[in-house]
């Protein structure tokens, strides 16, 4: 999932559970490039260290790995919580709370519908 700094959905890629995030990572920047968003800085989870994402290493685009702190206390790491917050928003919607979908495009559509509902509620308040 690619989100902006406010946590709004830019691109989403749903893969089967048997696919590692690291293996699917190069496909997300391609989906992001197909949208109108043109990021200059990308923050990625620590799970993507050691795996170069070829499509993001372009001139003018910086990629930074946000490492988790290995402490036993609750510590907020900047930029690490943005995607998790968006996932929590989407999971609050009943259709996205469980993985009942059989096809990845169905789950992608459900997540997009959830974000549309979130955005329209924000705009109408």
N, C-alpha and C positions, 0 to 999 in steps of 0.2 A: 504494500500500500504506500502510495506517495501522497503526502499531505503538505500544505503550506504551513507557515509559522503559526497560523491561527487554528490549525487542525482541520481545515476544510479539505475535502477529498479532491485530489488532482488526477490520480490514476490508481487503478486497482488491478491486481493480477491474482486470480484464484487458481490454485494448483491442487492436484490430489495430495492426500496426506503422505503418500509414498515419495513425493518429490521434496528434496531438501531445499531450504530457502536459498542456500548458497548456489545451488544449481539453477534455480529460476531467476536469480538476481539480474542477470544481463538482459532479460526480457522486459523488466519494468521500465528502464530508461527509454526503451523503444516505444512503449505505450505512452509514456509521458511526453515524448517528443511529438507524438501524433496529436496531442492536445495543443491548446494555445499557450500553455505555460512554458516559460523559458527560464528555468532555474539557473542561478549562478553558483550556488553553494548547496551541496547535498550532505546531509548528515545521515550516517548509516549506523546500524547496530553493531556491536562488537562481534557478532557472529559472522560478519563478512570480512574479517581480517584475514589476510593471507590469500584472499581470492580476488584477483583484479577484475573489476567490472569494466570490460573493455569499452562499452558504449558511453560510460560516464567520464572517461579520461579524454576529454576534448579541451581544446584551448578555451579559456574563460570559464571553465566549470571546475570547481574545487570539490573534492570529496573528503570528508572528515569522518573518521570512525569515533563514535562516542562510546568510551569504555565504561563498563559498570564498575563501581567501587566495591572492593571486596571487604567491606566492613560489616559488622553484625548490627549496625544501627541504621535507622532509616535516614538516608541521605538523598536529597533531591539533586539529580545531575541535570544541568541545563540541556535542553533539547532532547533528552532521552524519553521524556514523558509525553511528548506531543502526539506521536502515533498511538500510544497506548490509550490516551484520552479519547482519540477519535474512535478506536476500536470499542471502547466502553460505550460511547454514544450510540454506535451502530448496534451493539449487542443488546441495548435496552429495547430494541424493537423485536417483537415476538418472532418474526420470521427468521431473523438473523441470530437468535439466541441459541439455536441448536443447528447442527449440521444435518439437515434432512434432505438437502438438495442432492440430486444424483449427477447433475451436470454442472461444471464450473460456471458456465454462462448464466445459469439460473441464480446461483449465489451472487454473482457479480451484479446482476440486475437487482436483486433484493437489497444488497448493500447500497447501490446507487439510489434506490427508492427511499431507503432509510435516510440517506444524506439529504435528499430533496425535501423530505418531510421536516428534517431538522432545520434546514435553511429557510423553508417557508414559515415555520413557527417563529424563527428569529426575526424574520422580516415583518410579520404581522403583529408582533407585540408592540 
